[in-house]
Amino acid sequence: MFDELVEIICNYVDVQPADVHEESRFMEDLGFTSFDFMSMLGEIEDTFDVEVEQTKAAEIRTVQEAVDYLETLKDA
């Protein structure tokens, strides 16, 4: 799931896949804006066939947090 998420991330910000790590923060390290992040969530929902809760999404800061959250949605 991490690799799939990295591919999606690279569609929204100008970073190379090798520069995206588990501890990378979306805003501070990867250069996401709020709009970029919300747009990416829509693609994540379509790609993984999940529904992201906006309140939970607002708490996600790092790539690993996003992976962990998506895994809980997939397991539900």
Biopython code that builds the backbone (N, CA, C, O; Angstrom):
import numpy as np
from Bio.PDB.StructureBuilder import StructureBuilder

atoms = [
    (1, "MET", "N", (0.819, -1.195, 0.000)),
    (1, "MET", "CA", (0.000, 0.000, 0.000)),
    (1, "MET", "C", (0.869, 1.267, 0.000)),
    (1, "MET", "O", (0.500, 2.280, -0.595)),
    (2, "PHE", "N", (2.005, 1.201, 0.661)),
    (2, "PHE", "CA", (2.895, 2.366, 0.713)),
    (2, "PHE", "C", (3.305, 2.791, -0.697)),
    (2, "PHE", "O", (3.245, 3.973, -1.036)),
    (3, "ASP", "N", (3.721, 1.823, -1.514)),
    (3, "ASP", "CA", (4.181, 2.156, -2.866)),
    (3, "ASP", "C", (3.068, 2.762, -3.714)),
    (3, "ASP", "O", (3.304, 3.688, -4.491)),
    (4, "GLU", "N", (1.852, 2.236, -3.561)),
    (4, "GLU", "CA", (0.711, 2.795, -4.300)),
    (4, "GLU", "C", (0.447, 4.228, -3.861)),
    (4, "GLU", "O", (0.158, 5.098, -4.682)),
    (5, "LEU", "N", (0.549, 4.462, -2.556)),
    (5, "LEU", "CA", (0.326, 5.806, -2.034)),
    (5, "LEU", "C", (1.400, 6.769, -2.532)),
    (5, "LEU", "O", (1.097, 7.920, -2.848)),
    (6, "VAL", "N", (2.641, 6.315, -2.604)),
    (6, "VAL", "CA", (3.732, 7.157, -3.109)),
    (6, "VAL", "C", (3.448, 7.576, -4.544)),
    (6, "VAL", "O", (3.666, 8.732, -4.906)),
    (7, "GLU", "N", (2.965, 6.646, -5.366)),
    (7, "GLU", "CA", (2.621, 6.982, -6.749)),
    (7, "GLU", "C", (1.579, 8.093, -6.796)),
    (7, "GLU", "O", (1.697, 9.036, -7.577)),
    (8, "ILE", "N", (0.564, 7.971, -5.956)),
    (8, "ILE", "CA", (-0.494, 8.986, -5.914)),
    (8, "ILE", "C", (0.080, 10.325, -5.453)),
    (8, "ILE", "O", (-0.218, 11.364, -6.042)),
    (9, "ILE", "N", (0.895, 10.303, -4.409)),
    (9, "ILE", "CA", (1.511, 11.530, -3.888)),
    (9, "ILE", "C", (2.264, 12.260, -4.999)),
    (9, "ILE", "O", (2.165, 13.480, -5.126)),
    (10, "CYS", "N", (3.011, 11.510, -5.796)),
    (10, "CYS", "CA", (3.828, 12.113, -6.858)),
    (10, "CYS", "C", (2.984, 12.738, -7.966)),
    (10, "CYS", "O", (3.489, 13.537, -8.755)),
    (11, "ASN", "N", (1.707, 12.379, -8.028)),
    (11, "ASN", "CA", (0.796, 13.019, -8.985)),
    (11, "ASN", "C", (0.401, 14.430, -8.545)),
    (11, "ASN", "O", (-0.046, 15.237, -9.360)),
    (12, "TYR", "N", (0.567, 14.718, -7.261)),
    (12, "TYR", "CA", (0.067, 15.987, -6.718)),
    (12, "TYR", "C", (1.147, 16.995, -6.365)),
    (12, "TYR", "O", (0.897, 18.200, -6.366)),
    (13, "VAL", "N", (2.332, 16.516, -6.067)),
    (13, "VAL", "CA", (3.426, 17.432, -5.734)),
    (13, "VAL", "C", (4.673, 17.017, -6.503)),
    (13, "VAL", "O", (4.803, 15.869, -6.929)),
    (14, "ASP", "N", (5.571, 17.950, -6.671)),
    (14, "ASP", "CA", (6.768, 17.732, -7.472)),
    (14, "ASP", "C", (7.874, 17.102, -6.621)),
    (14, "ASP", "O", (8.839, 17.765, -6.240)),
    (15, "VAL", "N", (7.710, 15.813, -6.335)),
    (15, "VAL", "CA", (8.738, 15.058, -5.616)),
    (15, "VAL", "C", (8.972, 13.745, -6.347)),
    (15, "VAL", "O", (8.098, 13.244, -7.054)),
    (16, "GLN", "N", (10.152, 13.205, -6.166)),
    (16, "GLN", "CA", (10.489, 11.908, -6.735)),
    (16, "GLN", "C", (10.072, 10.823, -5.745)),
    (16, "GLN", "O", (10.140, 11.035, -4.535)),
    (17, "PRO", "N", (9.639, 9.661, -6.246)),
    (17, "PRO", "CA", (9.243, 8.573, -5.337)),
    (17, "PRO", "C", (10.303, 8.252, -4.289)),
    (17, "PRO", "O", (9.966, 7.946, -3.146)),
    (18, "ALA", "N", (11.580, 8.318, -4.664)),
    (18, "ALA", "CA", (12.664, 8.006, -3.720)),
    (18, "ALA", "C", (12.744, 9.017, -2.577)),
    (18, "ALA", "O", (13.344, 8.737, -1.539)),
    (19, "ASP", "N", (12.136, 10.197, -2.766)),
    (19, "ASP", "CA", (12.167, 11.233, -1.734)),
    (19, "ASP", "C", (10.996, 11.162, -0.768)),
    (19, "ASP", "O", (10.908, 11.962, 0.163)),
    (20, "VAL", "N", (10.098, 10.210, -0.982)),
    (20, "VAL", "CA", (8.940, 10.049, -0.105)),
    (20, "VAL", "C", (9.224, 8.896, 0.855)),
    (20, "VAL", "O", (9.475, 7.768, 0.432)),
    (21, "HIS", "N", (9.179, 9.195, 2.145)),
    (21, "HIS", "CA", (9.482, 8.198, 3.180)),
    (21, "HIS", "C", (8.299, 8.097, 4.132)),
    (21, "HIS", "O", (7.407, 8.945, 4.127)),
    (22, "GLU", "N", (8.306, 7.045, 4.952)),
    (22, "GLU", "CA", (7.216, 6.849, 5.911)),
    (22, "GLU", "C", (7.035, 8.068, 6.811)),
    (22, "GLU", "O", (5.908, 8.446, 7.130)),
    (23, "GLU", "N", (8.137, 8.677, 7.217)),
    (23, "GLU", "CA", (8.057, 9.801, 8.152)),
    (23, "GLU", "C", (7.858, 11.152, 7.456)),
    (23, "GLU", "O", (7.768, 12.182, 8.124)),
    (24, "SER", "N", (7.788, 11.154, 6.127)),
    (24, "SER", "CA", (7.590, 12.415, 5.397)),
    (24, "SER", "C", (6.242, 13.035, 5.782)),
    (24, "SER", "O", (5.204, 12.374, 5.793)),
    (25, "ARG", "N", (6.305, 14.333, 6.096)),
    (25, "ARG", "CA", (5.073, 15.062, 6.431)),
    (25, "ARG", "C", (4.528, 15.693, 5.147)),
    (25, "ARG", "O", (5.275, 16.269, 4.357)),
    (26, "PHE", "N", (3.222, 15.571, 4.959)),
    (26, "PHE", "CA", (2.613, 16.035, 3.719)),
    (26, "PHE", "C", (2.865, 17.521, 3.470)),
    (26, "PHE", "O", (3.314, 17.896, 2.387)),
    (27, "MET", "N", (2.588, 18.353, 4.443)),
    (27, "MET", "CA", (2.702, 19.798, 4.244)),
    (27, "MET", "C", (4.156, 20.266, 4.313)),
    (27, "MET", "O", (4.653, 20.919, 3.395)),
    (28, "GLU", "N", (4.822, 19.927, 5.399)),
    (28, "GLU", "CA", (6.151, 20.473, 5.657)),
    (28, "GLU", "C", (7.234, 19.893, 4.750)),
    (28, "GLU", "O", (8.095, 20.630, 4.269)),
    (29, "ASP", "N", (7.200, 18.578, 4.512)),
    (29, "ASP", "CA", (8.282, 17.929, 3.767)),
    (29, "ASP", "C", (7.986, 17.770, 2.275)),
    (29, "ASP", "O", (8.881, 17.890, 1.438)),
    (30, "LEU", "N", (6.720, 17.497, 1.954)),
    (30, "LEU", "CA", (6.379, 17.196, 0.564)),
    (30, "LEU", "C", (5.786, 18.384, -0.185)),
    (30, "LEU", "O", (5.644, 18.339, -1.407)),
    (31, "GLY", "N", (5.440, 19.444, 0.537)),
    (31, "GLY", "CA", (4.971, 20.657, -0.119)),
    (31, "GLY", "C", (3.500, 20.669, -0.496)),
    (31, "GLY", "O", (3.093, 21.435, -1.371)),
    (32, "PHE", "N", (2.701, 19.839, 0.145)),
    (32, "PHE", "CA", (1.266, 19.837, -0.125)),
    (32, "PHE", "C", (0.613, 21.119, 0.365)),
    (32, "PHE", "O", (0.993, 21.668, 1.399)),
    (33, "THR", "N", (-0.369, 21.587, -0.387)),
    (33, "THR", "CA", (-1.280, 22.615, 0.119)),
    (33, "THR", "C", (-2.515, 21.880, 0.617)),
    (33, "THR", "O", (-2.675, 20.686, 0.363)),
    (34, "SER", "N", (-3.382, 22.584, 1.321)),
    (34, "SER", "CA", (-4.624, 21.957, 1.783)),
    (34, "SER", "C", (-5.438, 21.448, 0.601)),
    (34, "SER", "O", (-6.040, 20.376, 0.663)),
    (35, "PHE", "N", (-5.448, 22.230, -0.480)),
    (35, "PHE", "CA", (-6.196, 21.828, -1.668)),
    (35, "PHE", "C", (-5.603, 20.559, -2.283)),
    (35, "PHE", "O", (-6.336, 19.643, -2.656)),
    (36, "ASP", "N", (-4.272, 20.511, -2.387)),
    (36, "ASP", "CA", (-3.607, 19.313, -2.917)),
    (36, "ASP", "C", (-3.995, 18.085, -2.095)),
    (36, "ASP", "O", (-4.323, 17.029, -2.635)),
    (37, "PHE", "N", (-3.949, 18.253, -0.786)),
    (37, "PHE", "CA", (-4.217, 17.130, 0.118)),
    (37, "PHE", "C", (-5.649, 16.632, -0.055)),
    (37, "PHE", "O", (-5.882, 15.427, -0.145)),
    (38, "MET", "N", (-6.606, 17.553, -0.100)),
    (38, "MET", "CA", (-8.004, 17.148, -0.245)),
    (38, "MET", "C", (-8.245, 16.516, -1.619)),
    (38, "MET", "O", (-9.010, 15.557, -1.727)),
    (39, "SER", "N", (-7.620, 17.026, -2.646)),
    (39, "SER", "CA", (-7.741, 16.434, -3.981)),
    (39, "SER", "C", (-7.172, 15.022, -3.985)),
    (39, "SER", "O", (-7.758, 14.110, -4.568)),
    (40, "MET", "N", (-6.030, 14.847, -3.332)),
    (40, "MET", "CA", (-5.415, 13.527, -3.260)),
    (40, "MET", "C", (-6.321, 12.542, -2.530)),
    (40, "MET", "O", (-6.397, 11.371, -2.903)),
    (41, "LEU", "N", (-7.008, 13.012, -1.491)),
    (41, "LEU", "CA", (-7.911, 12.122, -0.752)),
    (41, "LEU", "C", (-8.990, 11.559, -1.659)),
    (41, "LEU", "O", (-9.370, 10.395, -1.529)),
    (42, "GLY", "N", (-9.482, 12.372, -2.571)),
    (42, "GLY", "CA", (-10.490, 11.896, -3.516)),
    (42, "GLY", "C", (-9.944, 10.769, -4.374)),
    (42, "GLY", "O", (-10.626, 9.771, -4.604)),
    (43, "GLU", "N", (-8.730, 10.925, -4.844)),
    (43, "GLU", "CA", (-8.118, 9.858, -5.654)),
    (43, "GLU", "C", (-7.865, 8.609, -4.815)),
    (43, "GLU", "O", (-8.040, 7.489, -5.293)),
    (44, "ILE", "N", (-7.457, 8.803, -3.572)),
    (44, "ILE", "CA", (-7.234, 7.658, -2.676)),
    (44, "ILE", "C", (-8.532, 6.888, -2.473)),
    (44, "ILE", "O", (-8.539, 5.657, -2.497)),
    (45, "GLU", "N", (-9.628, 7.610, -2.275)),
    (45, "GLU", "CA", (-10.922, 6.945, -2.099)),
    (45, "GLU", "C", (-11.269, 6.106, -3.321)),
    (45, "GLU", "O", (-11.734, 4.974, -3.191)),
    (46, "ASP", "N", (-11.045, 6.661, -4.506)),
    (46, "ASP", "CA", (-11.344, 5.925, -5.743)),
    (46, "ASP", "C", (-10.400, 4.736, -5.928)),
    (46, "ASP", "O", (-10.840, 3.642, -6.281)),
    (47, "THR", "N", (-9.129, 4.947, -5.694)),
    (47, "THR", "CA", (-8.127, 3.907, -5.923)),
    (47, "THR", "C", (-8.300, 2.720, -4.978)),
    (47, "THR", "O", (-8.248, 1.564, -5.400)),
    (48, "PHE", "N", (-8.506, 3.019, -3.691)),
    (48, "PHE", "CA", (-8.571, 1.953, -2.689)),
    (48, "PHE", "C", (-9.998, 1.547, -2.343)),
    (48, "PHE", "O", (-10.208, 0.657, -1.518)),
    (49, "ASP", "N", (-10.986, 2.196, -2.971)),
    (49, "ASP", "CA", (-12.401, 1.909, -2.727)),
    (49, "ASP", "C", (-12.737, 2.004, -1.235)),
    (49, "ASP", "O", (-13.293, 1.079, -0.642)),
    (50, "VAL", "N", (-12.382, 3.152, -0.650)),
    (50, "VAL", "CA", (-12.655, 3.424, 0.760)),
    (50, "VAL", "C", (-13.289, 4.805, 0.870)),
    (50, "VAL", "O", (-13.274, 5.589, -0.078)),
    (51, "GLU", "N", (-13.846, 5.086, 2.041)),
    (51, "GLU", "CA", (-14.371, 6.418, 2.305)),
    (51, "GLU", "C", (-13.598, 7.022, 3.466)),
    (51, "GLU", "O", (-13.634, 6.517, 4.588)),
    (52, "VAL", "N", (-12.901, 8.110, 3.176)),
    (52, "VAL", "CA", (-12.065, 8.773, 4.172)),
    (52, "VAL", "C", (-12.915, 9.766, 4.957)),
    (52, "VAL", "O", (-13.580, 10.624, 4.375)),
    (53, "GLU", "N", (-12.888, 9.641, 6.286)),
    (53, "GLU", "CA", (-13.598, 10.596, 7.131)),
    (53, "GLU", "C", (-12.792, 11.892, 7.189)),
    (53, "GLU", "O", (-11.589, 11.871, 7.449)),
    (54, "GLN", "N", (-13.457, 13.014, 6.945)),
    (54, "GLN", "CA", (-12.753, 14.300, 6.908)),
    (54, "GLN", "C", (-12.086, 14.630, 8.240)),
    (54, "GLN", "O", (-10.994, 15.197, 8.265)),
    (55, "THR", "N", (-12.741, 14.274, 9.348)),
    (55, "THR", "CA", (-12.144, 14.571, 10.656)),
    (55, "THR", "C", (-10.873, 13.761, 10.867)),
    (55, "THR", "O", (-9.908, 14.264, 11.442)),
    (56, "LYS", "N", (-10.862, 12.518, 10.410)),
    (56, "LYS", "CA", (-9.663, 11.684, 10.524)),
    (56, "LYS", "C", (-8.571, 12.191, 9.576)),
    (56, "LYS", "O", (-7.393, 12.227, 9.931)),
    (57, "ALA", "N", (-8.981, 12.579, 8.371)),
    (57, "ALA", "CA", (-8.017, 13.069, 7.384)),
    (57, "ALA", "C", (-7.282, 14.291, 7.911)),
    (57, "ALA", "O", (-6.092, 14.465, 7.646)),
    (58, "ALA", "N", (-7.975, 15.127, 8.648)),
    (58, "ALA", "CA", (-7.373, 16.345, 9.181)),
    (58, "ALA", "C", (-6.277, 16.041, 10.203)),
    (58, "ALA", "O", (-5.421, 16.884, 10.468)),
    (59, "GLU", "N", (-6.307, 14.832, 10.776)),
    (59, "GLU", "CA", (-5.314, 14.445, 11.784)),
    (59, "GLU", "C", (-4.072, 13.805, 11.171)),
    (59, "GLU", "O", (-3.065, 13.631, 11.857)),
    (60, "ILE", "N", (-4.134, 13.452, 9.885)),
    (60, "ILE", "CA", (-3.023, 12.760, 9.239)),
    (60, "ILE", "C", (-1.925, 13.760, 8.876)),
    (60, "ILE", "O", (-2.165, 14.745, 8.177)),
    (61, "ARG", "N", (-0.735, 13.488, 9.359)),
    (61, "ARG", "CA", (0.396, 14.384, 9.109)),
    (61, "ARG", "C", (1.479, 13.730, 8.251)),
    (61, "ARG", "O", (2.103, 14.397, 7.426)),
    (62, "THR", "N", (1.705, 12.423, 8.443)),
    (62, "THR", "CA", (2.798, 11.752, 7.736)),
    (62, "THR", "C", (2.265, 10.686, 6.781)),
    (62, "THR", "O", (1.109, 10.269, 6.865)),
    (63, "VAL", "N", (3.127, 10.265, 5.885)),
    (63, "VAL", "CA", (2.764, 9.217, 4.931)),
    (63, "VAL", "C", (2.421, 7.932, 5.675)),
    (63, "VAL", "O", (1.458, 7.254, 5.317)),
    (64, "GLN", "N", (3.191, 7.585, 6.702)),
    (64, "GLN", "CA", (2.909, 6.363, 7.456)),
    (64, "GLN", "C", (1.559, 6.440, 8.150)),
    (64, "GLN", "O", (0.838, 5.443, 8.199)),
    (65, "GLU", "N", (1.201, 7.600, 8.686)),
    (65, "GLU", "CA", (-0.123, 7.757, 9.301)),
    (65, "GLU", "C", (-1.217, 7.514, 8.271)),
    (65, "GLU", "O", (-2.245, 6.912, 8.582)),
    (66, "ALA", "N", (-1.001, 7.976, 7.059)),
    (66, "ALA", "CA", (-1.985, 7.759, 5.992)),
    (66, "ALA", "C", (-2.087, 6.272, 5.663)),
    (66, "ALA", "O", (-3.190, 5.749, 5.498)),
    (67, "VAL", "N", (-0.953, 5.591, 5.566)),
    (67, "VAL", "CA", (-0.955, 4.147, 5.285)),
    (67, "VAL", "C", (-1.684, 3.399, 6.398)),
    (67, "VAL", "O", (-2.521, 2.538, 6.127)),
    (68, "ASP", "N", (-1.365, 3.726, 7.648)),
    (68, "ASP", "CA", (-1.999, 3.058, 8.782)),
    (68, "ASP", "C", (-3.516, 3.257, 8.748)),
    (68, "ASP", "O", (-4.275, 2.311, 8.959)),
    (69, "TYR", "N", (-3.949, 4.485, 8.481)),
    (69, "TYR", "CA", (-5.380, 4.771, 8.425)),
    (69, "TYR", "C", (-6.047, 4.012, 7.280)),
    (69, "TYR", "O", (-7.118, 3.432, 7.460)),
    (70, "LEU", "N", (-5.424, 4.015, 6.113)),
    (70, "LEU", "CA", (-5.997, 3.302, 4.964)),
    (70, "LEU", "C", (-6.091, 1.810, 5.239)),
    (70, "LEU", "O", (-7.047, 1.165, 4.809)),
    (71, "GLU", "N", (-5.127, 1.255, 5.938)),
    (71, "GLU", "CA", (-5.180, -0.174, 6.260)),
    (71, "GLU", "C", (-6.348, -0.475, 7.196)),
    (71, "GLU", "O", (-6.968, -1.532, 7.078)),
    (72, "THR", "N", (-6.657, 0.428, 8.117)),
    (72, "THR", "CA", (-7.817, 0.195, 8.985)),
    (72, "THR", "C", (-9.110, 0.257, 8.175)),
    (72, "THR", "O", (-10.050, -0.484, 8.462)),
    (73, "LEU", "N", (-9.169, 1.126, 7.171)),
    (73, "LEU", "CA", (-10.362, 1.214, 6.325)),
    (73, "LEU", "C", (-10.516, -0.037, 5.465)),
    (73, "LEU", "O", (-11.625, -0.540, 5.284)),
    (74, "LYS", "N", (-9.403, -0.534, 4.940)),
    (74, "LYS", "CA", (-9.461, -1.734, 4.095)),
    (74, "LYS", "C", (-9.863, -2.963, 4.905)),
    (74, "LYS", "O", (-10.520, -3.867, 4.389)),
    (75, "ASP", "N", (-9.464, -2.990, 6.183)),
    (75, "ASP", "CA", (-9.767, -4.145, 7.038)),
    (75, "ASP", "C", (-11.201, -4.110, 7.550)),
    (75, "ASP", "O", (-11.736, -5.133, 7.978)),
    (76, "ALA", "N", (-11.821, -2.942, 7.509)),
    (76, "ALA", "CA", (-13.172, -2.795, 8.081)),
    (76, "ALA", "C", (-14.222, -3.477, 7.209)),
    (76, "ALA", "O", (-15.408, -3.453, 7.538)),
]
sb = StructureBuilder()
sb.init_structure("model")
sb.init_model(0)
sb.init_chain("A")
sb.init_seg("    ")
for serial, (resi, resn, name, xyz) in enumerate(atoms, 1):
    if name == "N":
        sb.init_residue(resn, " ", resi, " ")
    sb.init_atom(name, np.array(xyz, "f"), 0.0, 1.0, " ", f" {name:<3s}", serial, name[0])
structure = sb.get_structure()
